Amino acid sequence: MRVQILVGSLAAVFLITAGVIYATALLSSPHIHQHADLGAVAGRVLNTEGRPISGAEVCADRSKAPLGRRPCVLTDAKGRFQIKGLAPDTYMVSAAKEAEGYPPTDSIVYAMGLASSPQVEVYGQQTTADVMIFLGPRMTKLTGRVRDTSGTPIGNAQITLCRSDMPDKCNVTGLNKPDDEGAFELLAPPVPFTIEISAPGYRAWNYTSPSVKAAPSGPAPGAIKKLDVLLRRER
């Protein structure tokens, strides 16, 4: 019995000592201090008429760490947002709601001088508030499906959209409608542009939008234009 009591007492002392050591290490961990030093940014997303946009995606890009996962949130019914857990630094805050025709405010491809992606300073244990992000005008939505000449959908196509006035400014993406094989959806810039759609083993398909001056009555902003893409196999 005395042996059992002694063993039990030693075990209790060991557990208590280990707990104290762990708690001390946890409190002295740099991650705890880093968490305490994190800040936030908050504000609203509005359209060109000053109306709040709900459901817009707002992201913060750290100037000193441009790569990696971007912290993003959605705006509420009044266009308000708050991104928490940001390390002190300078951030560019951008927004988009492509489902309704609003492209990312930080995209050069869609830039027309009306959208804004403000740069803000974030400080530890503080919220940088009243940040206003203005979305540009709504763009025409391009939809389509990529198929081969037999009508079979092609699921591994790549889409490259470039502005004609700045041919080195392009958006490159894959097919972005996973529930509909071969289907895609993207926004068209409000200036002439080109599209190239390619896939391994096929000739590239090219499209050039009409000139704005030549087609003043083209699709209105927010309209939908369908593209039928047929790729032919390389010989």
Contacts in CASP RR format, 6 or more apart in sequence:
PFRMAT RR
TARGET T0000
AUTHOR 0000-0000-0000
METHOD contacts of the structure
MODEL  1
MRVQILVGSLAAVFLITAGVIYATALLSSPHIHQHADLGAVAGRVLNTEG
RPISGAEVCADRSKAPLGRRPCVLTDAKGRFQIKGLAPDTYMVSAAKEAE
GYPPTDSIVYAMGLASSPQVEVYGQQTTADVMIFLGPRMTKLTGRVRDTS
GTPIGNAQITLCRSDMPDKCNVTGLNKPDDEGAFELLAPPVPFTIEISAP
GYRAWNYTSPSVKAAPSGPAPGAIKKLDVLLRRER
26 32 0 8 1.000
34 87 0 8 1.000
36 125 0 8 1.000
37 87 0 8 1.000
37 88 0 8 1.000
37 124 0 8 1.000
37 125 0 8 1.000
38 84 0 8 1.000
38 85 0 8 1.000
38 86 0 8 1.000
38 87 0 8 1.000
38 88 0 8 1.000
38 124 0 8 1.000
38 125 0 8 1.000
39 84 0 8 1.000
39 85 0 8 1.000
39 86 0 8 1.000
39 87 0 8 1.000
39 88 0 8 1.000
39 122 0 8 1.000
39 123 0 8 1.000
39 124 0 8 1.000
39 125 0 8 1.000
39 126 0 8 1.000
39 127 0 8 1.000
39 128 0 8 1.000
40 82 0 8 1.000
40 83 0 8 1.000
40 84 0 8 1.000
40 85 0 8 1.000
40 86 0 8 1.000
40 122 0 8 1.000
40 126 0 8 1.000
40 127 0 8 1.000
40 128 0 8 1.000
41 60 0 8 1.000
41 82 0 8 1.000
41 83 0 8 1.000
41 86 0 8 1.000
41 91 0 8 1.000
41 93 0 8 1.000
41 120 0 8 1.000
41 122 0 8 1.000
41 127 0 8 1.000
41 128 0 8 1.000
41 129 0 8 1.000
41 131 0 8 1.000
42 80 0 8 1.000
42 81 0 8 1.000
42 82 0 8 1.000
42 83 0 8 1.000
42 127 0 8 1.000
42 128 0 8 1.000
42 129 0 8 1.000
42 130 0 8 1.000
42 131 0 8 1.000
43 80 0 8 1.000
43 81 0 8 1.000
43 82 0 8 1.000
43 129 0 8 1.000
43 130 0 8 1.000
43 131 0 8 1.000
43 132 0 8 1.000
43 133 0 8 1.000
44 52 0 8 1.000
44 75 0 8 1.000
44 78 0 8 1.000
44 79 0 8 1.000
44 80 0 8 1.000
44 81 0 8 1.000
44 131 0 8 1.000
44 132 0 8 1.000
44 133 0 8 1.000
45 52 0 8 1.000
45 53 0 8 1.000
45 56 0 8 1.000
45 58 0 8 1.000
45 75 0 8 1.000
45 79 0 8 1.000
45 81 0 8 1.000
45 95 0 8 1.000
45 133 0 8 1.000
45 134 0 8 1.000
45 135 0 8 1.000
46 52 0 8 1.000
46 53 0 8 1.000
46 79 0 8 1.000
46 132 0 8 1.000
46 133 0 8 1.000
46 134 0 8 1.000
46 135 0 8 1.000
47 53 0 8 1.000
47 102 0 8 1.000
47 134 0 8 1.000
47 135 0 8 1.000
47 136 0 8 1.000
48 114 0 8 1.000
48 134 0 8 1.000
48 135 0 8 1.000
48 136 0 8 1.000
48 137 0 8 1.000
50 134 0 8 1.000
52 75 0 8 1.000
52 77 0 8 1.000
52 78 0 8 1.000
52 79 0 8 1.000
52 80 0 8 1.000
53 75 0 8 1.000
53 79 0 8 1.000
53 95 0 8 1.000
53 97 0 8 1.000
53 100 0 8 1.000
53 102 0 8 1.000
53 135 0 8 1.000
54 75 0 8 1.000
54 76 0 8 1.000
54 77 0 8 1.000
54 78 0 8 1.000
54 79 0 8 1.000
55 74 0 8 1.000
55 75 0 8 1.000
55 76 0 8 1.000
55 79 0 8 1.000
55 97 0 8 1.000
56 74 0 8 1.000
56 75 0 8 1.000
56 79 0 8 1.000
56 81 0 8 1.000
56 95 0 8 1.000
56 96 0 8 1.000
56 97 0 8 1.000
56 102 0 8 1.000
56 135 0 8 1.000
57 72 0 8 1.000
57 73 0 8 1.000
57 74 0 8 1.000
57 95 0 8 1.000
57 96 0 8 1.000
57 97 0 8 1.000
58 72 0 8 1.000
58 73 0 8 1.000
58 74 0 8 1.000
58 75 0 8 1.000
58 81 0 8 1.000
58 83 0 8 1.000
58 93 0 8 1.000
58 94 0 8 1.000
58 95 0 8 1.000
58 133 0 8 1.000
59 70 0 8 1.000
59 71 0 8 1.000
59 72 0 8 1.000
59 83 0 8 1.000
59 93 0 8 1.000
59 94 0 8 1.000
59 95 0 8 1.000
60 70 0 8 1.000
60 71 0 8 1.000
60 72 0 8 1.000
60 83 0 8 1.000
60 86 0 8 1.000
60 91 0 8 1.000
60 92 0 8 1.000
60 93 0 8 1.000
61 70 0 8 1.000
61 91 0 8 1.000
61 92 0 8 1.000
61 93 0 8 1.000
61 94 0 8 1.000
61 106 0 8 1.000
62 86 0 8 1.000
62 87 0 8 1.000
62 89 0 8 1.000
62 90 0 8 1.000
62 91 0 8 1.000
63 89 0 8 1.000
63 90 0 8 1.000
63 91 0 8 1.000
63 92 0 8 1.000
63 119 0 8 1.000
64 89 0 8 1.000
64 90 0 8 1.000
65 89 0 8 1.000
71 83 0 8 1.000
71 85 0 8 1.000
71 86 0 8 1.000
72 83 0 8 1.000
73 81 0 8 1.000
73 82 0 8 1.000
73 83 0 8 1.000
74 81 0 8 1.000
75 81 0 8 1.000
75 95 0 8 1.000
82 127 0 8 1.000
83 93 0 8 1.000
86 122 0 8 1.000
87 122 0 8 1.000
88 122 0 8 1.000
88 123 0 8 1.000
88 124 0 8 1.000
89 121 0 8 1.000
89 122 0 8 1.000
90 119 0 8 1.000
90 120 0 8 1.000
90 121 0 8 1.000
90 122 0 8 1.000
91 119 0 8 1.000
91 120 0 8 1.000
91 121 0 8 1.000
91 122 0 8 1.000
92 106 0 8 1.000
92 117 0 8 1.000
92 118 0 8 1.000
92 119 0 8 1.000
93 117 0 8 1.000
93 118 0 8 1.000
93 119 0 8 1.000
93 120 0 8 1.000
93 131 0 8 1.000
93 133 0 8 1.000
94 104 0 8 1.000
94 105 0 8 1.000
94 106 0 8 1.000
94 117 0 8 1.000
94 133 0 8 1.000
95 102 0 8 1.000
95 104 0 8 1.000
95 105 0 8 1.000
95 117 0 8 1.000
95 133 0 8 1.000
95 135 0 8 1.000
96 102 0 8 1.000
96 103 0 8 1.000
96 104 0 8 1.000
96 105 0 8 1.000
96 135 0 8 1.000
97 135 0 8 1.000
98 104 0 8 1.000
98 187 0 8 1.000
100 138 0 8 1.000
100 222 0 8 1.000
101 138 0 8 1.000
101 139 0 8 1.000
101 141 0 8 1.000
101 187 0 8 1.000
101 221 0 8 1.000
101 222 0 8 1.000
102 135 0 8 1.000
102 136 0 8 1.000
102 138 0 8 1.000
102 139 0 8 1.000
103 109 0 8 1.000
103 110 0 8 1.000
103 115 0 8 1.000
103 136 0 8 1.000
103 139 0 8 1.000
103 187 0 8 1.000
104 110 0 8 1.000
105 115 0 8 1.000
105 116 0 8 1.000
105 117 0 8 1.000
105 133 0 8 1.000
105 134 0 8 1.000
105 135 0 8 1.000
105 136 0 8 1.000
106 117 0 8 1.000
107 171 0 8 1.000
108 166 0 8 1.000
108 169 0 8 1.000
109 161 0 8 1.000
109 162 0 8 1.000
109 163 0 8 1.000
109 169 0 8 1.000
109 170 0 8 1.000
109 171 0 8 1.000
109 189 0 8 1.000
110 139 0 8 1.000
110 187 0 8 1.000
110 189 0 8 1.000
110 190 0 8 1.000
112 136 0 8 1.000
112 137 0 8 1.000
112 190 0 8 1.000
112 191 0 8 1.000
113 136 0 8 1.000
114 134 0 8 1.000
114 136 0 8 1.000
114 137 0 8 1.000
115 134 0 8 1.000
115 135 0 8 1.000
115 136 0 8 1.000
116 132 0 8 1.000
116 133 0 8 1.000
116 134 0 8 1.000
117 133 0 8 1.000
118 131 0 8 1.000
118 132 0 8 1.000
118 133 0 8 1.000
120 128 0 8 1.000
120 131 0 8 1.000
121 128 0 8 1.000
122 128 0 8 1.000
137 190 0 8 1.000
137 221 0 8 1.000
138 221 0 8 1.000
138 222 0 8 1.000
139 187 0 8 1.000
139 188 0 8 1.000
139 189 0 8 1.000
139 190 0 8 1.000
139 221 0 8 1.000
139 222 0 8 1.000
140 187 0 8 1.000
140 188 0 8 1.000
140 190 0 8 1.000
140 219 0 8 1.000
140 220 0 8 1.000
140 221 0 8 1.000
140 222 0 8 1.000
140 223 0 8 1.000
140 224 0 8 1.000
140 225 0 8 1.000
141 185 0 8 1.000
141 186 0 8 1.000
141 187 0 8 1.000
141 188 0 8 1.000
141 222 0 8 1.000
141 223 0 8 1.000
141 224 0 8 1.000
141 225 0 8 1.000
142 184 0 8 1.000
142 185 0 8 1.000
142 186 0 8 1.000
142 187 0 8 1.000
142 188 0 8 1.000
142 195 0 8 1.000
142 224 0 8 1.000
142 225 0 8 1.000
142 226 0 8 1.000
142 227 0 8 1.000
143 183 0 8 1.000
143 184 0 8 1.000
143 185 0 8 1.000
143 224 0 8 1.000
143 225 0 8 1.000
143 226 0 8 1.000
143 227 0 8 1.000
144 183 0 8 1.000
144 184 0 8 1.000
144 185 0 8 1.000
144 226 0 8 1.000
144 227 0 8 1.000
144 228 0 8 1.000
144 229 0 8 1.000
145 153 0 8 1.000
145 180 0 8 1.000
145 182 0 8 1.000
145 183 0 8 1.000
145 184 0 8 1.000
145 228 0 8 1.000
145 229 0 8 1.000
146 153 0 8 1.000
146 154 0 8 1.000
146 155 0 8 1.000
146 157 0 8 1.000
146 175 0 8 1.000
146 182 0 8 1.000
146 183 0 8 1.000
146 184 0 8 1.000
146 197 0 8 1.000
146 199 0 8 1.000
146 205 0 8 1.000
146 229 0 8 1.000
146 231 0 8 1.000
147 153 0 8 1.000
147 154 0 8 1.000
147 182 0 8 1.000
147 229 0 8 1.000
147 230 0 8 1.000
147 231 0 8 1.000
148 154 0 8 1.000
148 202 0 8 1.000
148 230 0 8 1.000
148 231 0 8 1.000
148 232 0 8 1.000
148 233 0 8 1.000
149 230 0 8 1.000
149 231 0 8 1.000
149 232 0 8 1.000
149 233 0 8 1.000
151 230 0 8 1.000
153 181 0 8 1.000
153 182 0 8 1.000
153 183 0 8 1.000
154 182 0 8 1.000
154 199 0 8 1.000
154 202 0 8 1.000
154 231 0 8 1.000
155 175 0 8 1.000
155 181 0 8 1.000
155 182 0 8 1.000
155 199 0 8 1.000
156 175 0 8 1.000
156 199 0 8 1.000
156 200 0 8 1.000
157 174 0 8 1.000
157 175 0 8 1.000
157 182 0 8 1.000
157 184 0 8 1.000
157 197 0 8 1.000
157 198 0 8 1.000
157 199 0 8 1.000
157 229 0 8 1.000
157 231 0 8 1.000
158 172 0 8 1.000
158 173 0 8 1.000
158 174 0 8 1.000
158 197 0 8 1.000
158 198 0 8 1.000
158 199 0 8 1.000
159 172 0 8 1.000
159 173 0 8 1.000
159 174 0 8 1.000
159 175 0 8 1.000
159 184 0 8 1.000
159 186 0 8 1.000
159 195 0 8 1.000
159 196 0 8 1.000
159 197 0 8 1.000
160 170 0 8 1.000
160 171 0 8 1.000
160 172 0 8 1.000
160 195 0 8 1.000
160 196 0 8 1.000
160 197 0 8 1.000
160 198 0 8 1.000
161 170 0 8 1.000
161 171 0 8 1.000
161 172 0 8 1.000
161 186 0 8 1.000
161 188 0 8 1.000
161 189 0 8 1.000
161 193 0 8 1.000
161 194 0 8 1.000
161 195 0 8 1.000
162 168 0 8 1.000
162 169 0 8 1.000
162 170 0 8 1.000
162 171 0 8 1.000
162 193 0 8 1.000
162 194 0 8 1.000
162 195 0 8 1.000
163 169 0 8 1.000
163 170 0 8 1.000
163 189 0 8 1.000
163 191 0 8 1.000
163 192 0 8 1.000
163 193 0 8 1.000
164 191 0 8 1.000
164 192 0 8 1.000
164 193 0 8 1.000
164 194 0 8 1.000
164 208 0 8 1.000
164 209 0 8 1.000
165 191 0 8 1.000
165 192 0 8 1.000
167 194 0 8 1.000
171 186 0 8 1.000
173 184 0 8 1.000
173 186 0 8 1.000
174 184 0 8 1.000
175 182 0 8 1.000
175 183 0 8 1.000
175 184 0 8 1.000
176 184 0 8 1.000
176 185 0 8 1.000
176 186 0 8 1.000
177 183 0 8 1.000
177 184 0 8 1.000
177 185 0 8 1.000
188 209 0 8 1.000
188 219 0 8 1.000
188 225 0 8 1.000
190 212 0 8 1.000
190 221 0 8 1.000
191 212 0 8 1.000
192 208 0 8 1.000
192 209 0 8 1.000
192 210 0 8 1.000
192 211 0 8 1.000
192 212 0 8 1.000
193 208 0 8 1.000
193 209 0 8 1.000
194 206 0 8 1.000
194 207 0 8 1.000
194 208 0 8 1.000
194 209 0 8 1.000
195 206 0 8 1.000
195 207 0 8 1.000
195 209 0 8 1.000
195 227 0 8 1.000
196 204 0 8 1.000
196 205 0 8 1.000
196 206 0 8 1.000
196 207 0 8 1.000
197 204 0 8 1.000
197 205 0 8 1.000
197 206 0 8 1.000
197 207 0 8 1.000
197 229 0 8 1.000
197 231 0 8 1.000
198 204 0 8 1.000
198 205 0 8 1.000
198 231 0 8 1.000
199 231 0 8 1.000
201 233 0 8 1.000
201 234 0 8 1.000
202 231 0 8 1.000
202 232 0 8 1.000
202 233 0 8 1.000
202 234 0 8 1.000
203 231 0 8 1.000
203 232 0 8 1.000
203 233 0 8 1.000
203 234 0 8 1.000
204 231 0 8 1.000
205 229 0 8 1.000
205 230 0 8 1.000
205 231 0 8 1.000
207 227 0 8 1.000
210 218 0 8 1.000
219 225 0 8 1.000
END
